[in-house]
């Protein structure tokens, strides 16, 4: 259903302007019980980020990415979310302490039903979340990048960065989050 809504989003031309920073903060609060259950050292640094999108799409994007990060972080490890802007772009960065992405998954990362169950049998999910995220980001004219973070040749986590174009200055922002 979410993939169908994303396809509908691609066809729309005049979405409202929403504060993506407010949506990020709201989603982080919604998922705070999961973060606490895993004992994660969570940091959140958010600034206002007016982007042209429907709030449901930004919520779906943020929820999928943060939920994946929580799921793959070992208990009692670090997880951070940062929303920062420059003059033209809003950038959401999520950095976890999980196992990163295998080479096999990287090749089909944003395809529907792509999972890493073979490498991580304890992992669960349908493999639709990243396909949904990719569709949302593309429909908004943005980009999404996932890179393993390495320290001394060992993967120490995954860095996800979503970049979305900022709405023009002086555009009225809808405050739904």
ROBABA-264123 format. One record per residue: x, y, z of N, C-alpha, C, O in turn. Coordinates in pm, whole numbers, padded with zeros to 5 digits, always signed. Atoms other than C-alpha are relative to their C-alpha. Layout:
// residues N
XYZXYZXYZXYZ/...
// end
This chain:
// residues 177
+00083-00120+00000+00000+00000+00000+00087+00126+00000+00058+00222-00070/-00089-00116-00006+00283+00238+00086+00066+00025-00135+00084+00140-00176/-00060-00017+00133+00447+00172-00253-00099+00063-00097-00059+00143-00182/+00102-00060+00086+00119+00260-00425-00016+00149+00032-00033+00231-00059/+00009-00141-00038+00100+00585-00227+00120+00078-00051+00108+00194-00089/-00120-00066+00051+00456+00665-00330-00016+00027-00149+00023+00133-00198/+00022-00019+00144+00362+00617-00695-00095+00117-00023-00076+00196-00116/+00092-00113+00010+00073+00859-00644+00074+00130+00029+00048+00232-00035/-00079-00118-00036+00317+01105-00483+00082+00048-00120+00097+00168-00141/-00081-00035+00117+00533+01095-00798-00081+00080-00102-00025+00162-00176/+00085-00064+00100+00236+01217-01004-00045+00139+00044-00091+00218-00039/+00044-00130-00051+00158+01517-00781+00105+00105-00026+00225+00077-00030/-00093-00109+00031+00310+01853-00857+00004+00107+00109+00104+00178+00120/+00005-00114-00091+00205+02088-00576-00026-00047+00143-00134-00024+00197/+00012+00045-00139+00264+01933-00234+00019+00120+00093+00081+00219+00054/-00021-00108-00096+00252+02152+00077+00146+00002+00047+00222-00091+00021/-00133-00010-00059+00569+02271+00251-00012-00040+00146-00092+00015+00221/+00004+00057-00136+00635+02077+00572+00139+00014+00061+00239+00003-00009/-00127-00005-00071+00906+02120+00834+00049-00143+00024+00001-00212+00114/-00053+00136-00012+01103+01798+00789+00068-00019+00136+00064-00129+00192/-00062+00009-00133+01294+01874+01111-00102-00035+00107-00073-00115+00196/+00107+00032-00096+00968+01867+01306-00048-00142-00015-00079-00208+00085/+00041+00139+00024+00872+01537+01144+00104-00095+00057+00069-00194+00121/-00108+00083-00054+01212+01387+01233-00011-00009+00152-00003-00117+00209/+00012-00004-00147+01170+01496+01596-00120-00083+00047-00110-00158+00143/+00121+00072-00036+00816+01356+01610+00016-00151-00015-00027-00228+00072/-00023+00143+00022+00918+01018+01464+00095-00055+00105+00075-00166+00156/-00094+00044-00104+01210+00995+01707-00074-00018+00134-00047-00113+00207/+00079+00014-00124+00966+01053+01996-00090-00123-00007-00104-00195+00091/+00086+00118+00018+00728+00788+01854+00078-00130+00024+00025-00225+00081/-00080+00121-00010+01012+00534+01843+00088-00005+00125+00168-00097+00142/-00080-00005-00124+01166+00634+02178-00012-00127+00085+00089-00170+00141/+00007+00124-00078+01029+00322+02353+00088-00112-00057+00149-00187+00019/-00087+00101+00061+01212+00097+02102+00148+00031+00027+00228-00058+00053/-00137-00044-00027+01530+00300+02148+00037-00034+00145+00146-00085+00172/-00024+00027-00143+01500+00268+02527+00009-00151+00026+00095-00195+00103/-00003+00146-00019+01425-00107+02509+00135-00060-00038+00178-00158+00022/-00130+00052+00044+01756-00161+02328+00115+00064+00076+00231+00028+00057/-00104-00065-00081+01942+00065+02572+00096+00083-00084+00213+00095-00050/-00087-00073+00091+02076+00278+02286+00034+00140+00053-00050+00207+00114/-00045-00136-00029+02277+00594+02346-00039+00082-00122+00034+00087-00221/+00060-00067+00114+02062+00808+02118+00021+00150+00009-00002+00212+00114/-00011-00146+00006+02139+01162+02009-00081+00051-00119-00089-00013-00224/+00085-00061+00101+01913+01390+01809+00036+00147-00010+00030+00219+00090/-00036-00140+00024+02023+01722+01657-00077+00043-00124-00042+00004-00236/+00092-00033+00109+01751+01878+01443-00017+00150-00013-00036+00221+00087/+00033-00139+00027+01707+02215+01280-00119+00003-00096-00142-00095-00167/+00113-00008+00093+01402+02336+01087+00047-00021-00144+00153+00025-00184/-00035+00032+00139+01401+02212+00728-00127-00002-00084-00189-00107-00099/+00123-00005+00080+01112+02329+00509+00019-00065-00137+00097-00018-00220/-00007+00070+00128+01065+02085+00221-00141-00017-00055-00238-00024+00020/+00130+00018+00065+00785+02042-00031-00031-00149-00005+00028-00224-00083/+00037+00142-00010+00623+01710+00060-00127-00011+00083-00165+00082+00155/+00109+00031-00092+00323+01555+00224+00062-00054+00128+00162-00127+00125/-00054+00044-00129+00380+01492+00592+00005-00152+00011+00101-00206+00066/+00000+00147-00011+00284+01122+00562+00123-00059-00068+00178-00159-00020/-00116+00053+00072+00567+01070+00311+00128+00019+00082+00210-00072+00091/-00118-00025-00084+00829+01230+00537-00001-00090+00123+00103-00140+00165/+00011+00090-00116+00698+01030+00834+00038-00143-00038+00112-00209+00034/-00030+00136+00047+00716+00705+00636+00150-00015-00024+00210-00115+00016/-00144+00001+00027+01069+00787+00521+00080-00007+00130+00165-00094+00146/-00075-00006-00127+01196+00878+00869-00024-00123+00086+00070-00177+00146/+00033+00117-00083+01016+00593+01044+00071-00126-00052+00128-00201+00027/-00067+00118+00056+01151+00327+00805+00151+00004+00026+00209-00096+00069/-00145-00009-00018+01509+00455+00825+00040-00013+00147+00135-00085+00179/-00034+00008-00142+01512+00501+01202-00030-00139+00055+00049-00192+00134/+00034+00134-00048+01337+00169+01266+00107-00102-00044+00147-00187+00034/-00108+00088+00047+01597-00011+01050+00125+00017+00084+00189-00080+00124/-00121-00027-00079+01878+00158+01241-00013-00059+00140+00081-00121+00191/+00023+00055-00134+01727+00063+01578+00012-00152-00003+00076-00212+00083/+00003+00146+00011+01674-00297+01464+00140-00059-00016+00169-00167+00036/-00132+00054+00030+02033-00339+01346+00109+00043+00098+00221-00007+00092/-00097-00042-00101+02207-00161+01636+00009-00106+00110-00093-00153+00159/-00011+00089-00115+02348-00393+01900-00051+00071+00126-00042+00193+00135/+00043-00064-00125+02200-00333+02248+00115+00081+00062+00232+00044+00050/-00095-00086-00072+02374-00057+02446+00104+00064-00091+00215+00094-00046/-00093-00067+00091+02537+00097+02137-00051+00140-00033-00151+00185+00024/+00033-00139+00035+02520+00443+01978-00083+00008-00128-00068-00071-00221/+00083-00030+00116+02265+00581+01733-00024+00150-00001-00058+00209+00102/+00023-00144+00006+02237+00938+01610-00080+00038-00125-00074-00029-00228/+00075-00061+00111+02007+01146+01388+00033+00148-00001+00027+00215+00102/-00029-00142+00015+02104+01486+01253-00076+00051-00122-00073-00010-00228/+00066-00069+00112+01894+01720+01037+00066+00136-00010+00054+00218+00080/-00071-00126+00021+02100+02005+00896-00034+00053-00139-00071-00023-00229/+00031-00063+00129+02047+02251+00611+00114+00090-00044+00184+00150+00038/-00083-00106+00055+02262+02455+00380-00096+00092-00075-00216+00090-00047/+00088-00098+00065+02125+02723+00147-00104-00063-00093-00205+00000-00125/+00092+00062+00095+01953+02473-00087-00051-00138+00038-00148-00186-00021/+00027+00140-00026+01939+02130+00075-00019-00029+00148+00052+00025+00233/+00016+00057-00134+01807+01958+00387+00066-00136-00003+00043-00215-00095/-00069+00130-00005+02024+01663+00490-00032-00068+00132-00004-00015+00240/+00027+00084-00116+01905+01393+00728+00106-00110+00002+00120-00185-00094/-00102+00104-00015+02187+01171+00855-00034-00087+00120-00064-00037+00228/+00022+00098-00107+02136+00856+01061+00124-00088+00004+00161-00149-00096/-00120+00081-00017+02443+00681+01197-00024-00102+00109-00053-00067+00224/+00021+00106-00098+02410+00345+01368+00130-00074+00029+00233-00045-00032/-00116+00081-00039+02650+00097+01526-00018-00145-00042+00040-00236+00017/+00032+00135+00044+02519-00204+01338+00106-00060-00090+00217-00007-00102/-00096+00075+00080+02687-00452+01104+00024+00054-00141+00105-00001-00215/-00016-00054+00134+02658-00237+00791-00077-00080-00103-00164-00160-00068/+00069+00064+00111+02545-00359+00450+00096-00094-00071+00210-00057-00100/-00084+00096+00073+02679-00669+00279+00011+00042-00146-00074+00115-00197/-00018-00029+00143+02812-00644-00076-00116-00055-00082-00160+00008-00178/+00112+00063+00073+02534-00879-00193-00126+00087+00009-00197+00103-00091/+00119-00085-00016+02262-00652-00051+00019+00135-00069-00076+00190-00124/-00026-00132+00060+02427-00332-00178-00044+00004-00147-00093+00107-00193/+00034+00005+00142+02367-00443-00539-00151+00015-00024-00191+00059-00132/+00146-00005+00020+01989-00460-00487-00069+00075+00115-00186+00050+00145/+00040-00067-00123+01953-00229-00187-00141+00060-00003-00217+00044+00093/+00127-00071+00004+01649-00030-00302-00107-00073-00081-00211-00015-00113/+00099+00080+00070+01466-00308-00485-00099-00059+00100-00059-00095+00211/+00097+00063-00090+01142-00439-00331+00041-00142+00037+00091-00217-00048/-00024+00133-00056+01187-00750-00115+00148-00035+00015+00183-00151+00035/-00143+00024-00022+01566-00709-00088+00025-00008+00150-00004+00087+00224/-00033+00018-00141+01676-00848+00248+00138-00063+00011+00195-00109-00087/-00130+00059-00028+01995-00969+00407-00019-00118+00096+00068-00146+00179/+00030+00110-00092+01832-01267+00582+00106-00109-00002+00133-00171+00101/-00102+00104+00008+02100-01505+00456+00121+00034+00084+00178-00054+00149/-00116-00042-00078+02376-01302+00618-00035+00016+00147+00049-00006+00235/+00045-00023-00137+02172-01226+00929-00132-00072+00022-00238-00010+00010/+00124+00077-00013+01918-01503+00996-00095+00057+00104-00216+00035+00095/+00088-00055-00104+01787-01318+01303-00073+00124-00050-00165+00172+00016/+00062-00119+00055+01692-01024+01083-00141-00033-00047-00168-00143-00094/+00137+00022+00047+01325-00983+01003-00044+00120-00081+00016+00227-00072/+00053-00106+00082+01125-00773+00763-00027-00051-00139+00024-00156-00179/+00041+00043+00133+00975-00792+00418+00094+00047-00108+00090-00004-00220/-00088-00054+00102+01242-00595+00238-00065+00109-00083-00018+00141-00192/+00068-00108+00072+01001-00319+00133+00038+00138+00049+00024+00236-00025/-00026-00131-00061+01113-00039+00366+00093+00088-00079+00062+00205-00102/-00095-00083+00074+01416+00080+00170-00050+00031-00140-00018+00137-00194/+00061-00029+00130+01228+00051-00161-00099+00116+00014-00105+00204-00072/+00095-00109-00028+00958+00276-00012+00078+00130+00021+00042+00233-00035/-00082-00119-00027+01222+00520+00118+00058+00056-00130+00054+00177-00154/-00060-00043+00127+01394+00531-00220-00104+00066-00090-00077+00169-00151/+00107-00059+00080+01064+00597-00397-00041+00137+00049-00063+00228-00030/+00037-00131-00058+00975+00879-00158+00107+00103-00033+00075+00212-00080/-00110-00094+00023+01316+01042-00191+00007+00040-00148+00024+00157-00179/-00002-00031+00144+01311+01017-00572-00116+00091-00038-00099+00185-00115/+00118-00082+00035+00959+01163-00590+00015+00143+00049-00048+00234-00004/-00022-00134-00055+01080+01461-00384+00122+00068-00062+00159+00179-00021/-00115-00060+00067+01379+01524-00610+00127-00006+00082+00217+00076+00065/-00116+00011-00087+01630+01409-00351+00087-00120-00030+00076-00182-00136/-00089+00115+00014+01893+01144-00300+00014-00070+00135-00005-00008+00240/-00024+00078-00121+01965+00868-00049+00128-00080-00022+00148-00140-00128/-00128+00068+00009+02306+00719+00021+00023-00078+00129-00005-00029+00238/-00032+00084-00116+02413+00437+00253+00144-00048-00013+00181-00108-00114/-00140+00038+00003+02776+00379+00339+00039-00068+00130+00005-00021+00239/-00057+00062-00120+02943+00136+00577+00106+00094+00055+00184+00153-00019/-00103-00078-00069+03154+00321+00832+00106-00097+00049+00074-00195+00117/-00107+00091-00039+03492+00159+00888+00100+00070+00091+00130+00188+00073/-00107-00044-00088+03749+00199+01162+00105-00110+00003+00075-00223+00040/-00109+00098+00004+04085+00024+01121-00037-00125-00080-00004-00237-00040/+00034+00111+00087+03944-00191+00839-00117-00085+00045-00146-00188-00016/+00115+00076-00054+03644-00311+01044-00125+00086-00009-00122+00204+00024/+00127-00074+00009+03281-00209+00982-00050+00029+00142-00065-00062+00224/+00047-00041-00133+03160-00011+01284-00139+00060-00003-00187+00111+00098/+00136-00052+00008+02821+00096+01157-00036+00039-00142+00039+00018-00236/+00053-00043+00128+02615+00237+00875-00039+00147+00010-00102+00188+00108/+00040-00140+00009+02573+00602+00776-00097+00015-00117-00064-00017-00231/+00102-00024+00101+02254+00688+00589-00019+00151-00012-00036+00220+00089/+00022-00143+00021+02216+01033+00434-00106+00019-00107-00097-00033-00218/+00107-00038+00093+01901+01166+00271+00012+00149-00023+00017+00227+00072/-00004-00142+00036+01922+01496+00086-00126+00035-00077-00163-00032-00174/+00123-00047+00064+01607+01684-00010+00013+00149-00029+00074+00222+00049/-00005-00143+00029+01570+02022-00180-00086+00078+00099-00198+00038+00132/+00078-00088-00088+01460+02301+00053-00105+00073-00082-00086+00100-00201/+00102-00082+00065+01142+02488-00030+00055+00143-00014+00142+00183+00064/-00048-00138+00017+01196+02843-00157-00026+00082+00128-00124+00058+00199/+00022-00086-00117+01235+03107+00116-00136+00070-00012-00188+00089-00121/+00128-00071-00008+00917+03284+00224-00119-00086-00042-00226-00032-00073/+00111+00090+00028+00704+02975+00151-00064-00038+00133+00005-00070+00230/+00070+00034-00123+00439+02907+00411+00018-00146+00033+00001-00233-00052/-00025+00136-00046+00518+02598+00617-00121-00052+00074-00176+00016+00161/+00107+00067-00071+00247+02356+00728+00061-00067+00123+00158-00141+00111/-00052+00060-00124+00305+02255+01090-00091-00110+00047-00179-00087+00131/+00084+00112-00039+00149+01913+01123+00067-00094+00096-00001-00172+00163/-00073+00099-00081+00422+01725+01310+00001+00036+00146+00058-00037+00227/
// end
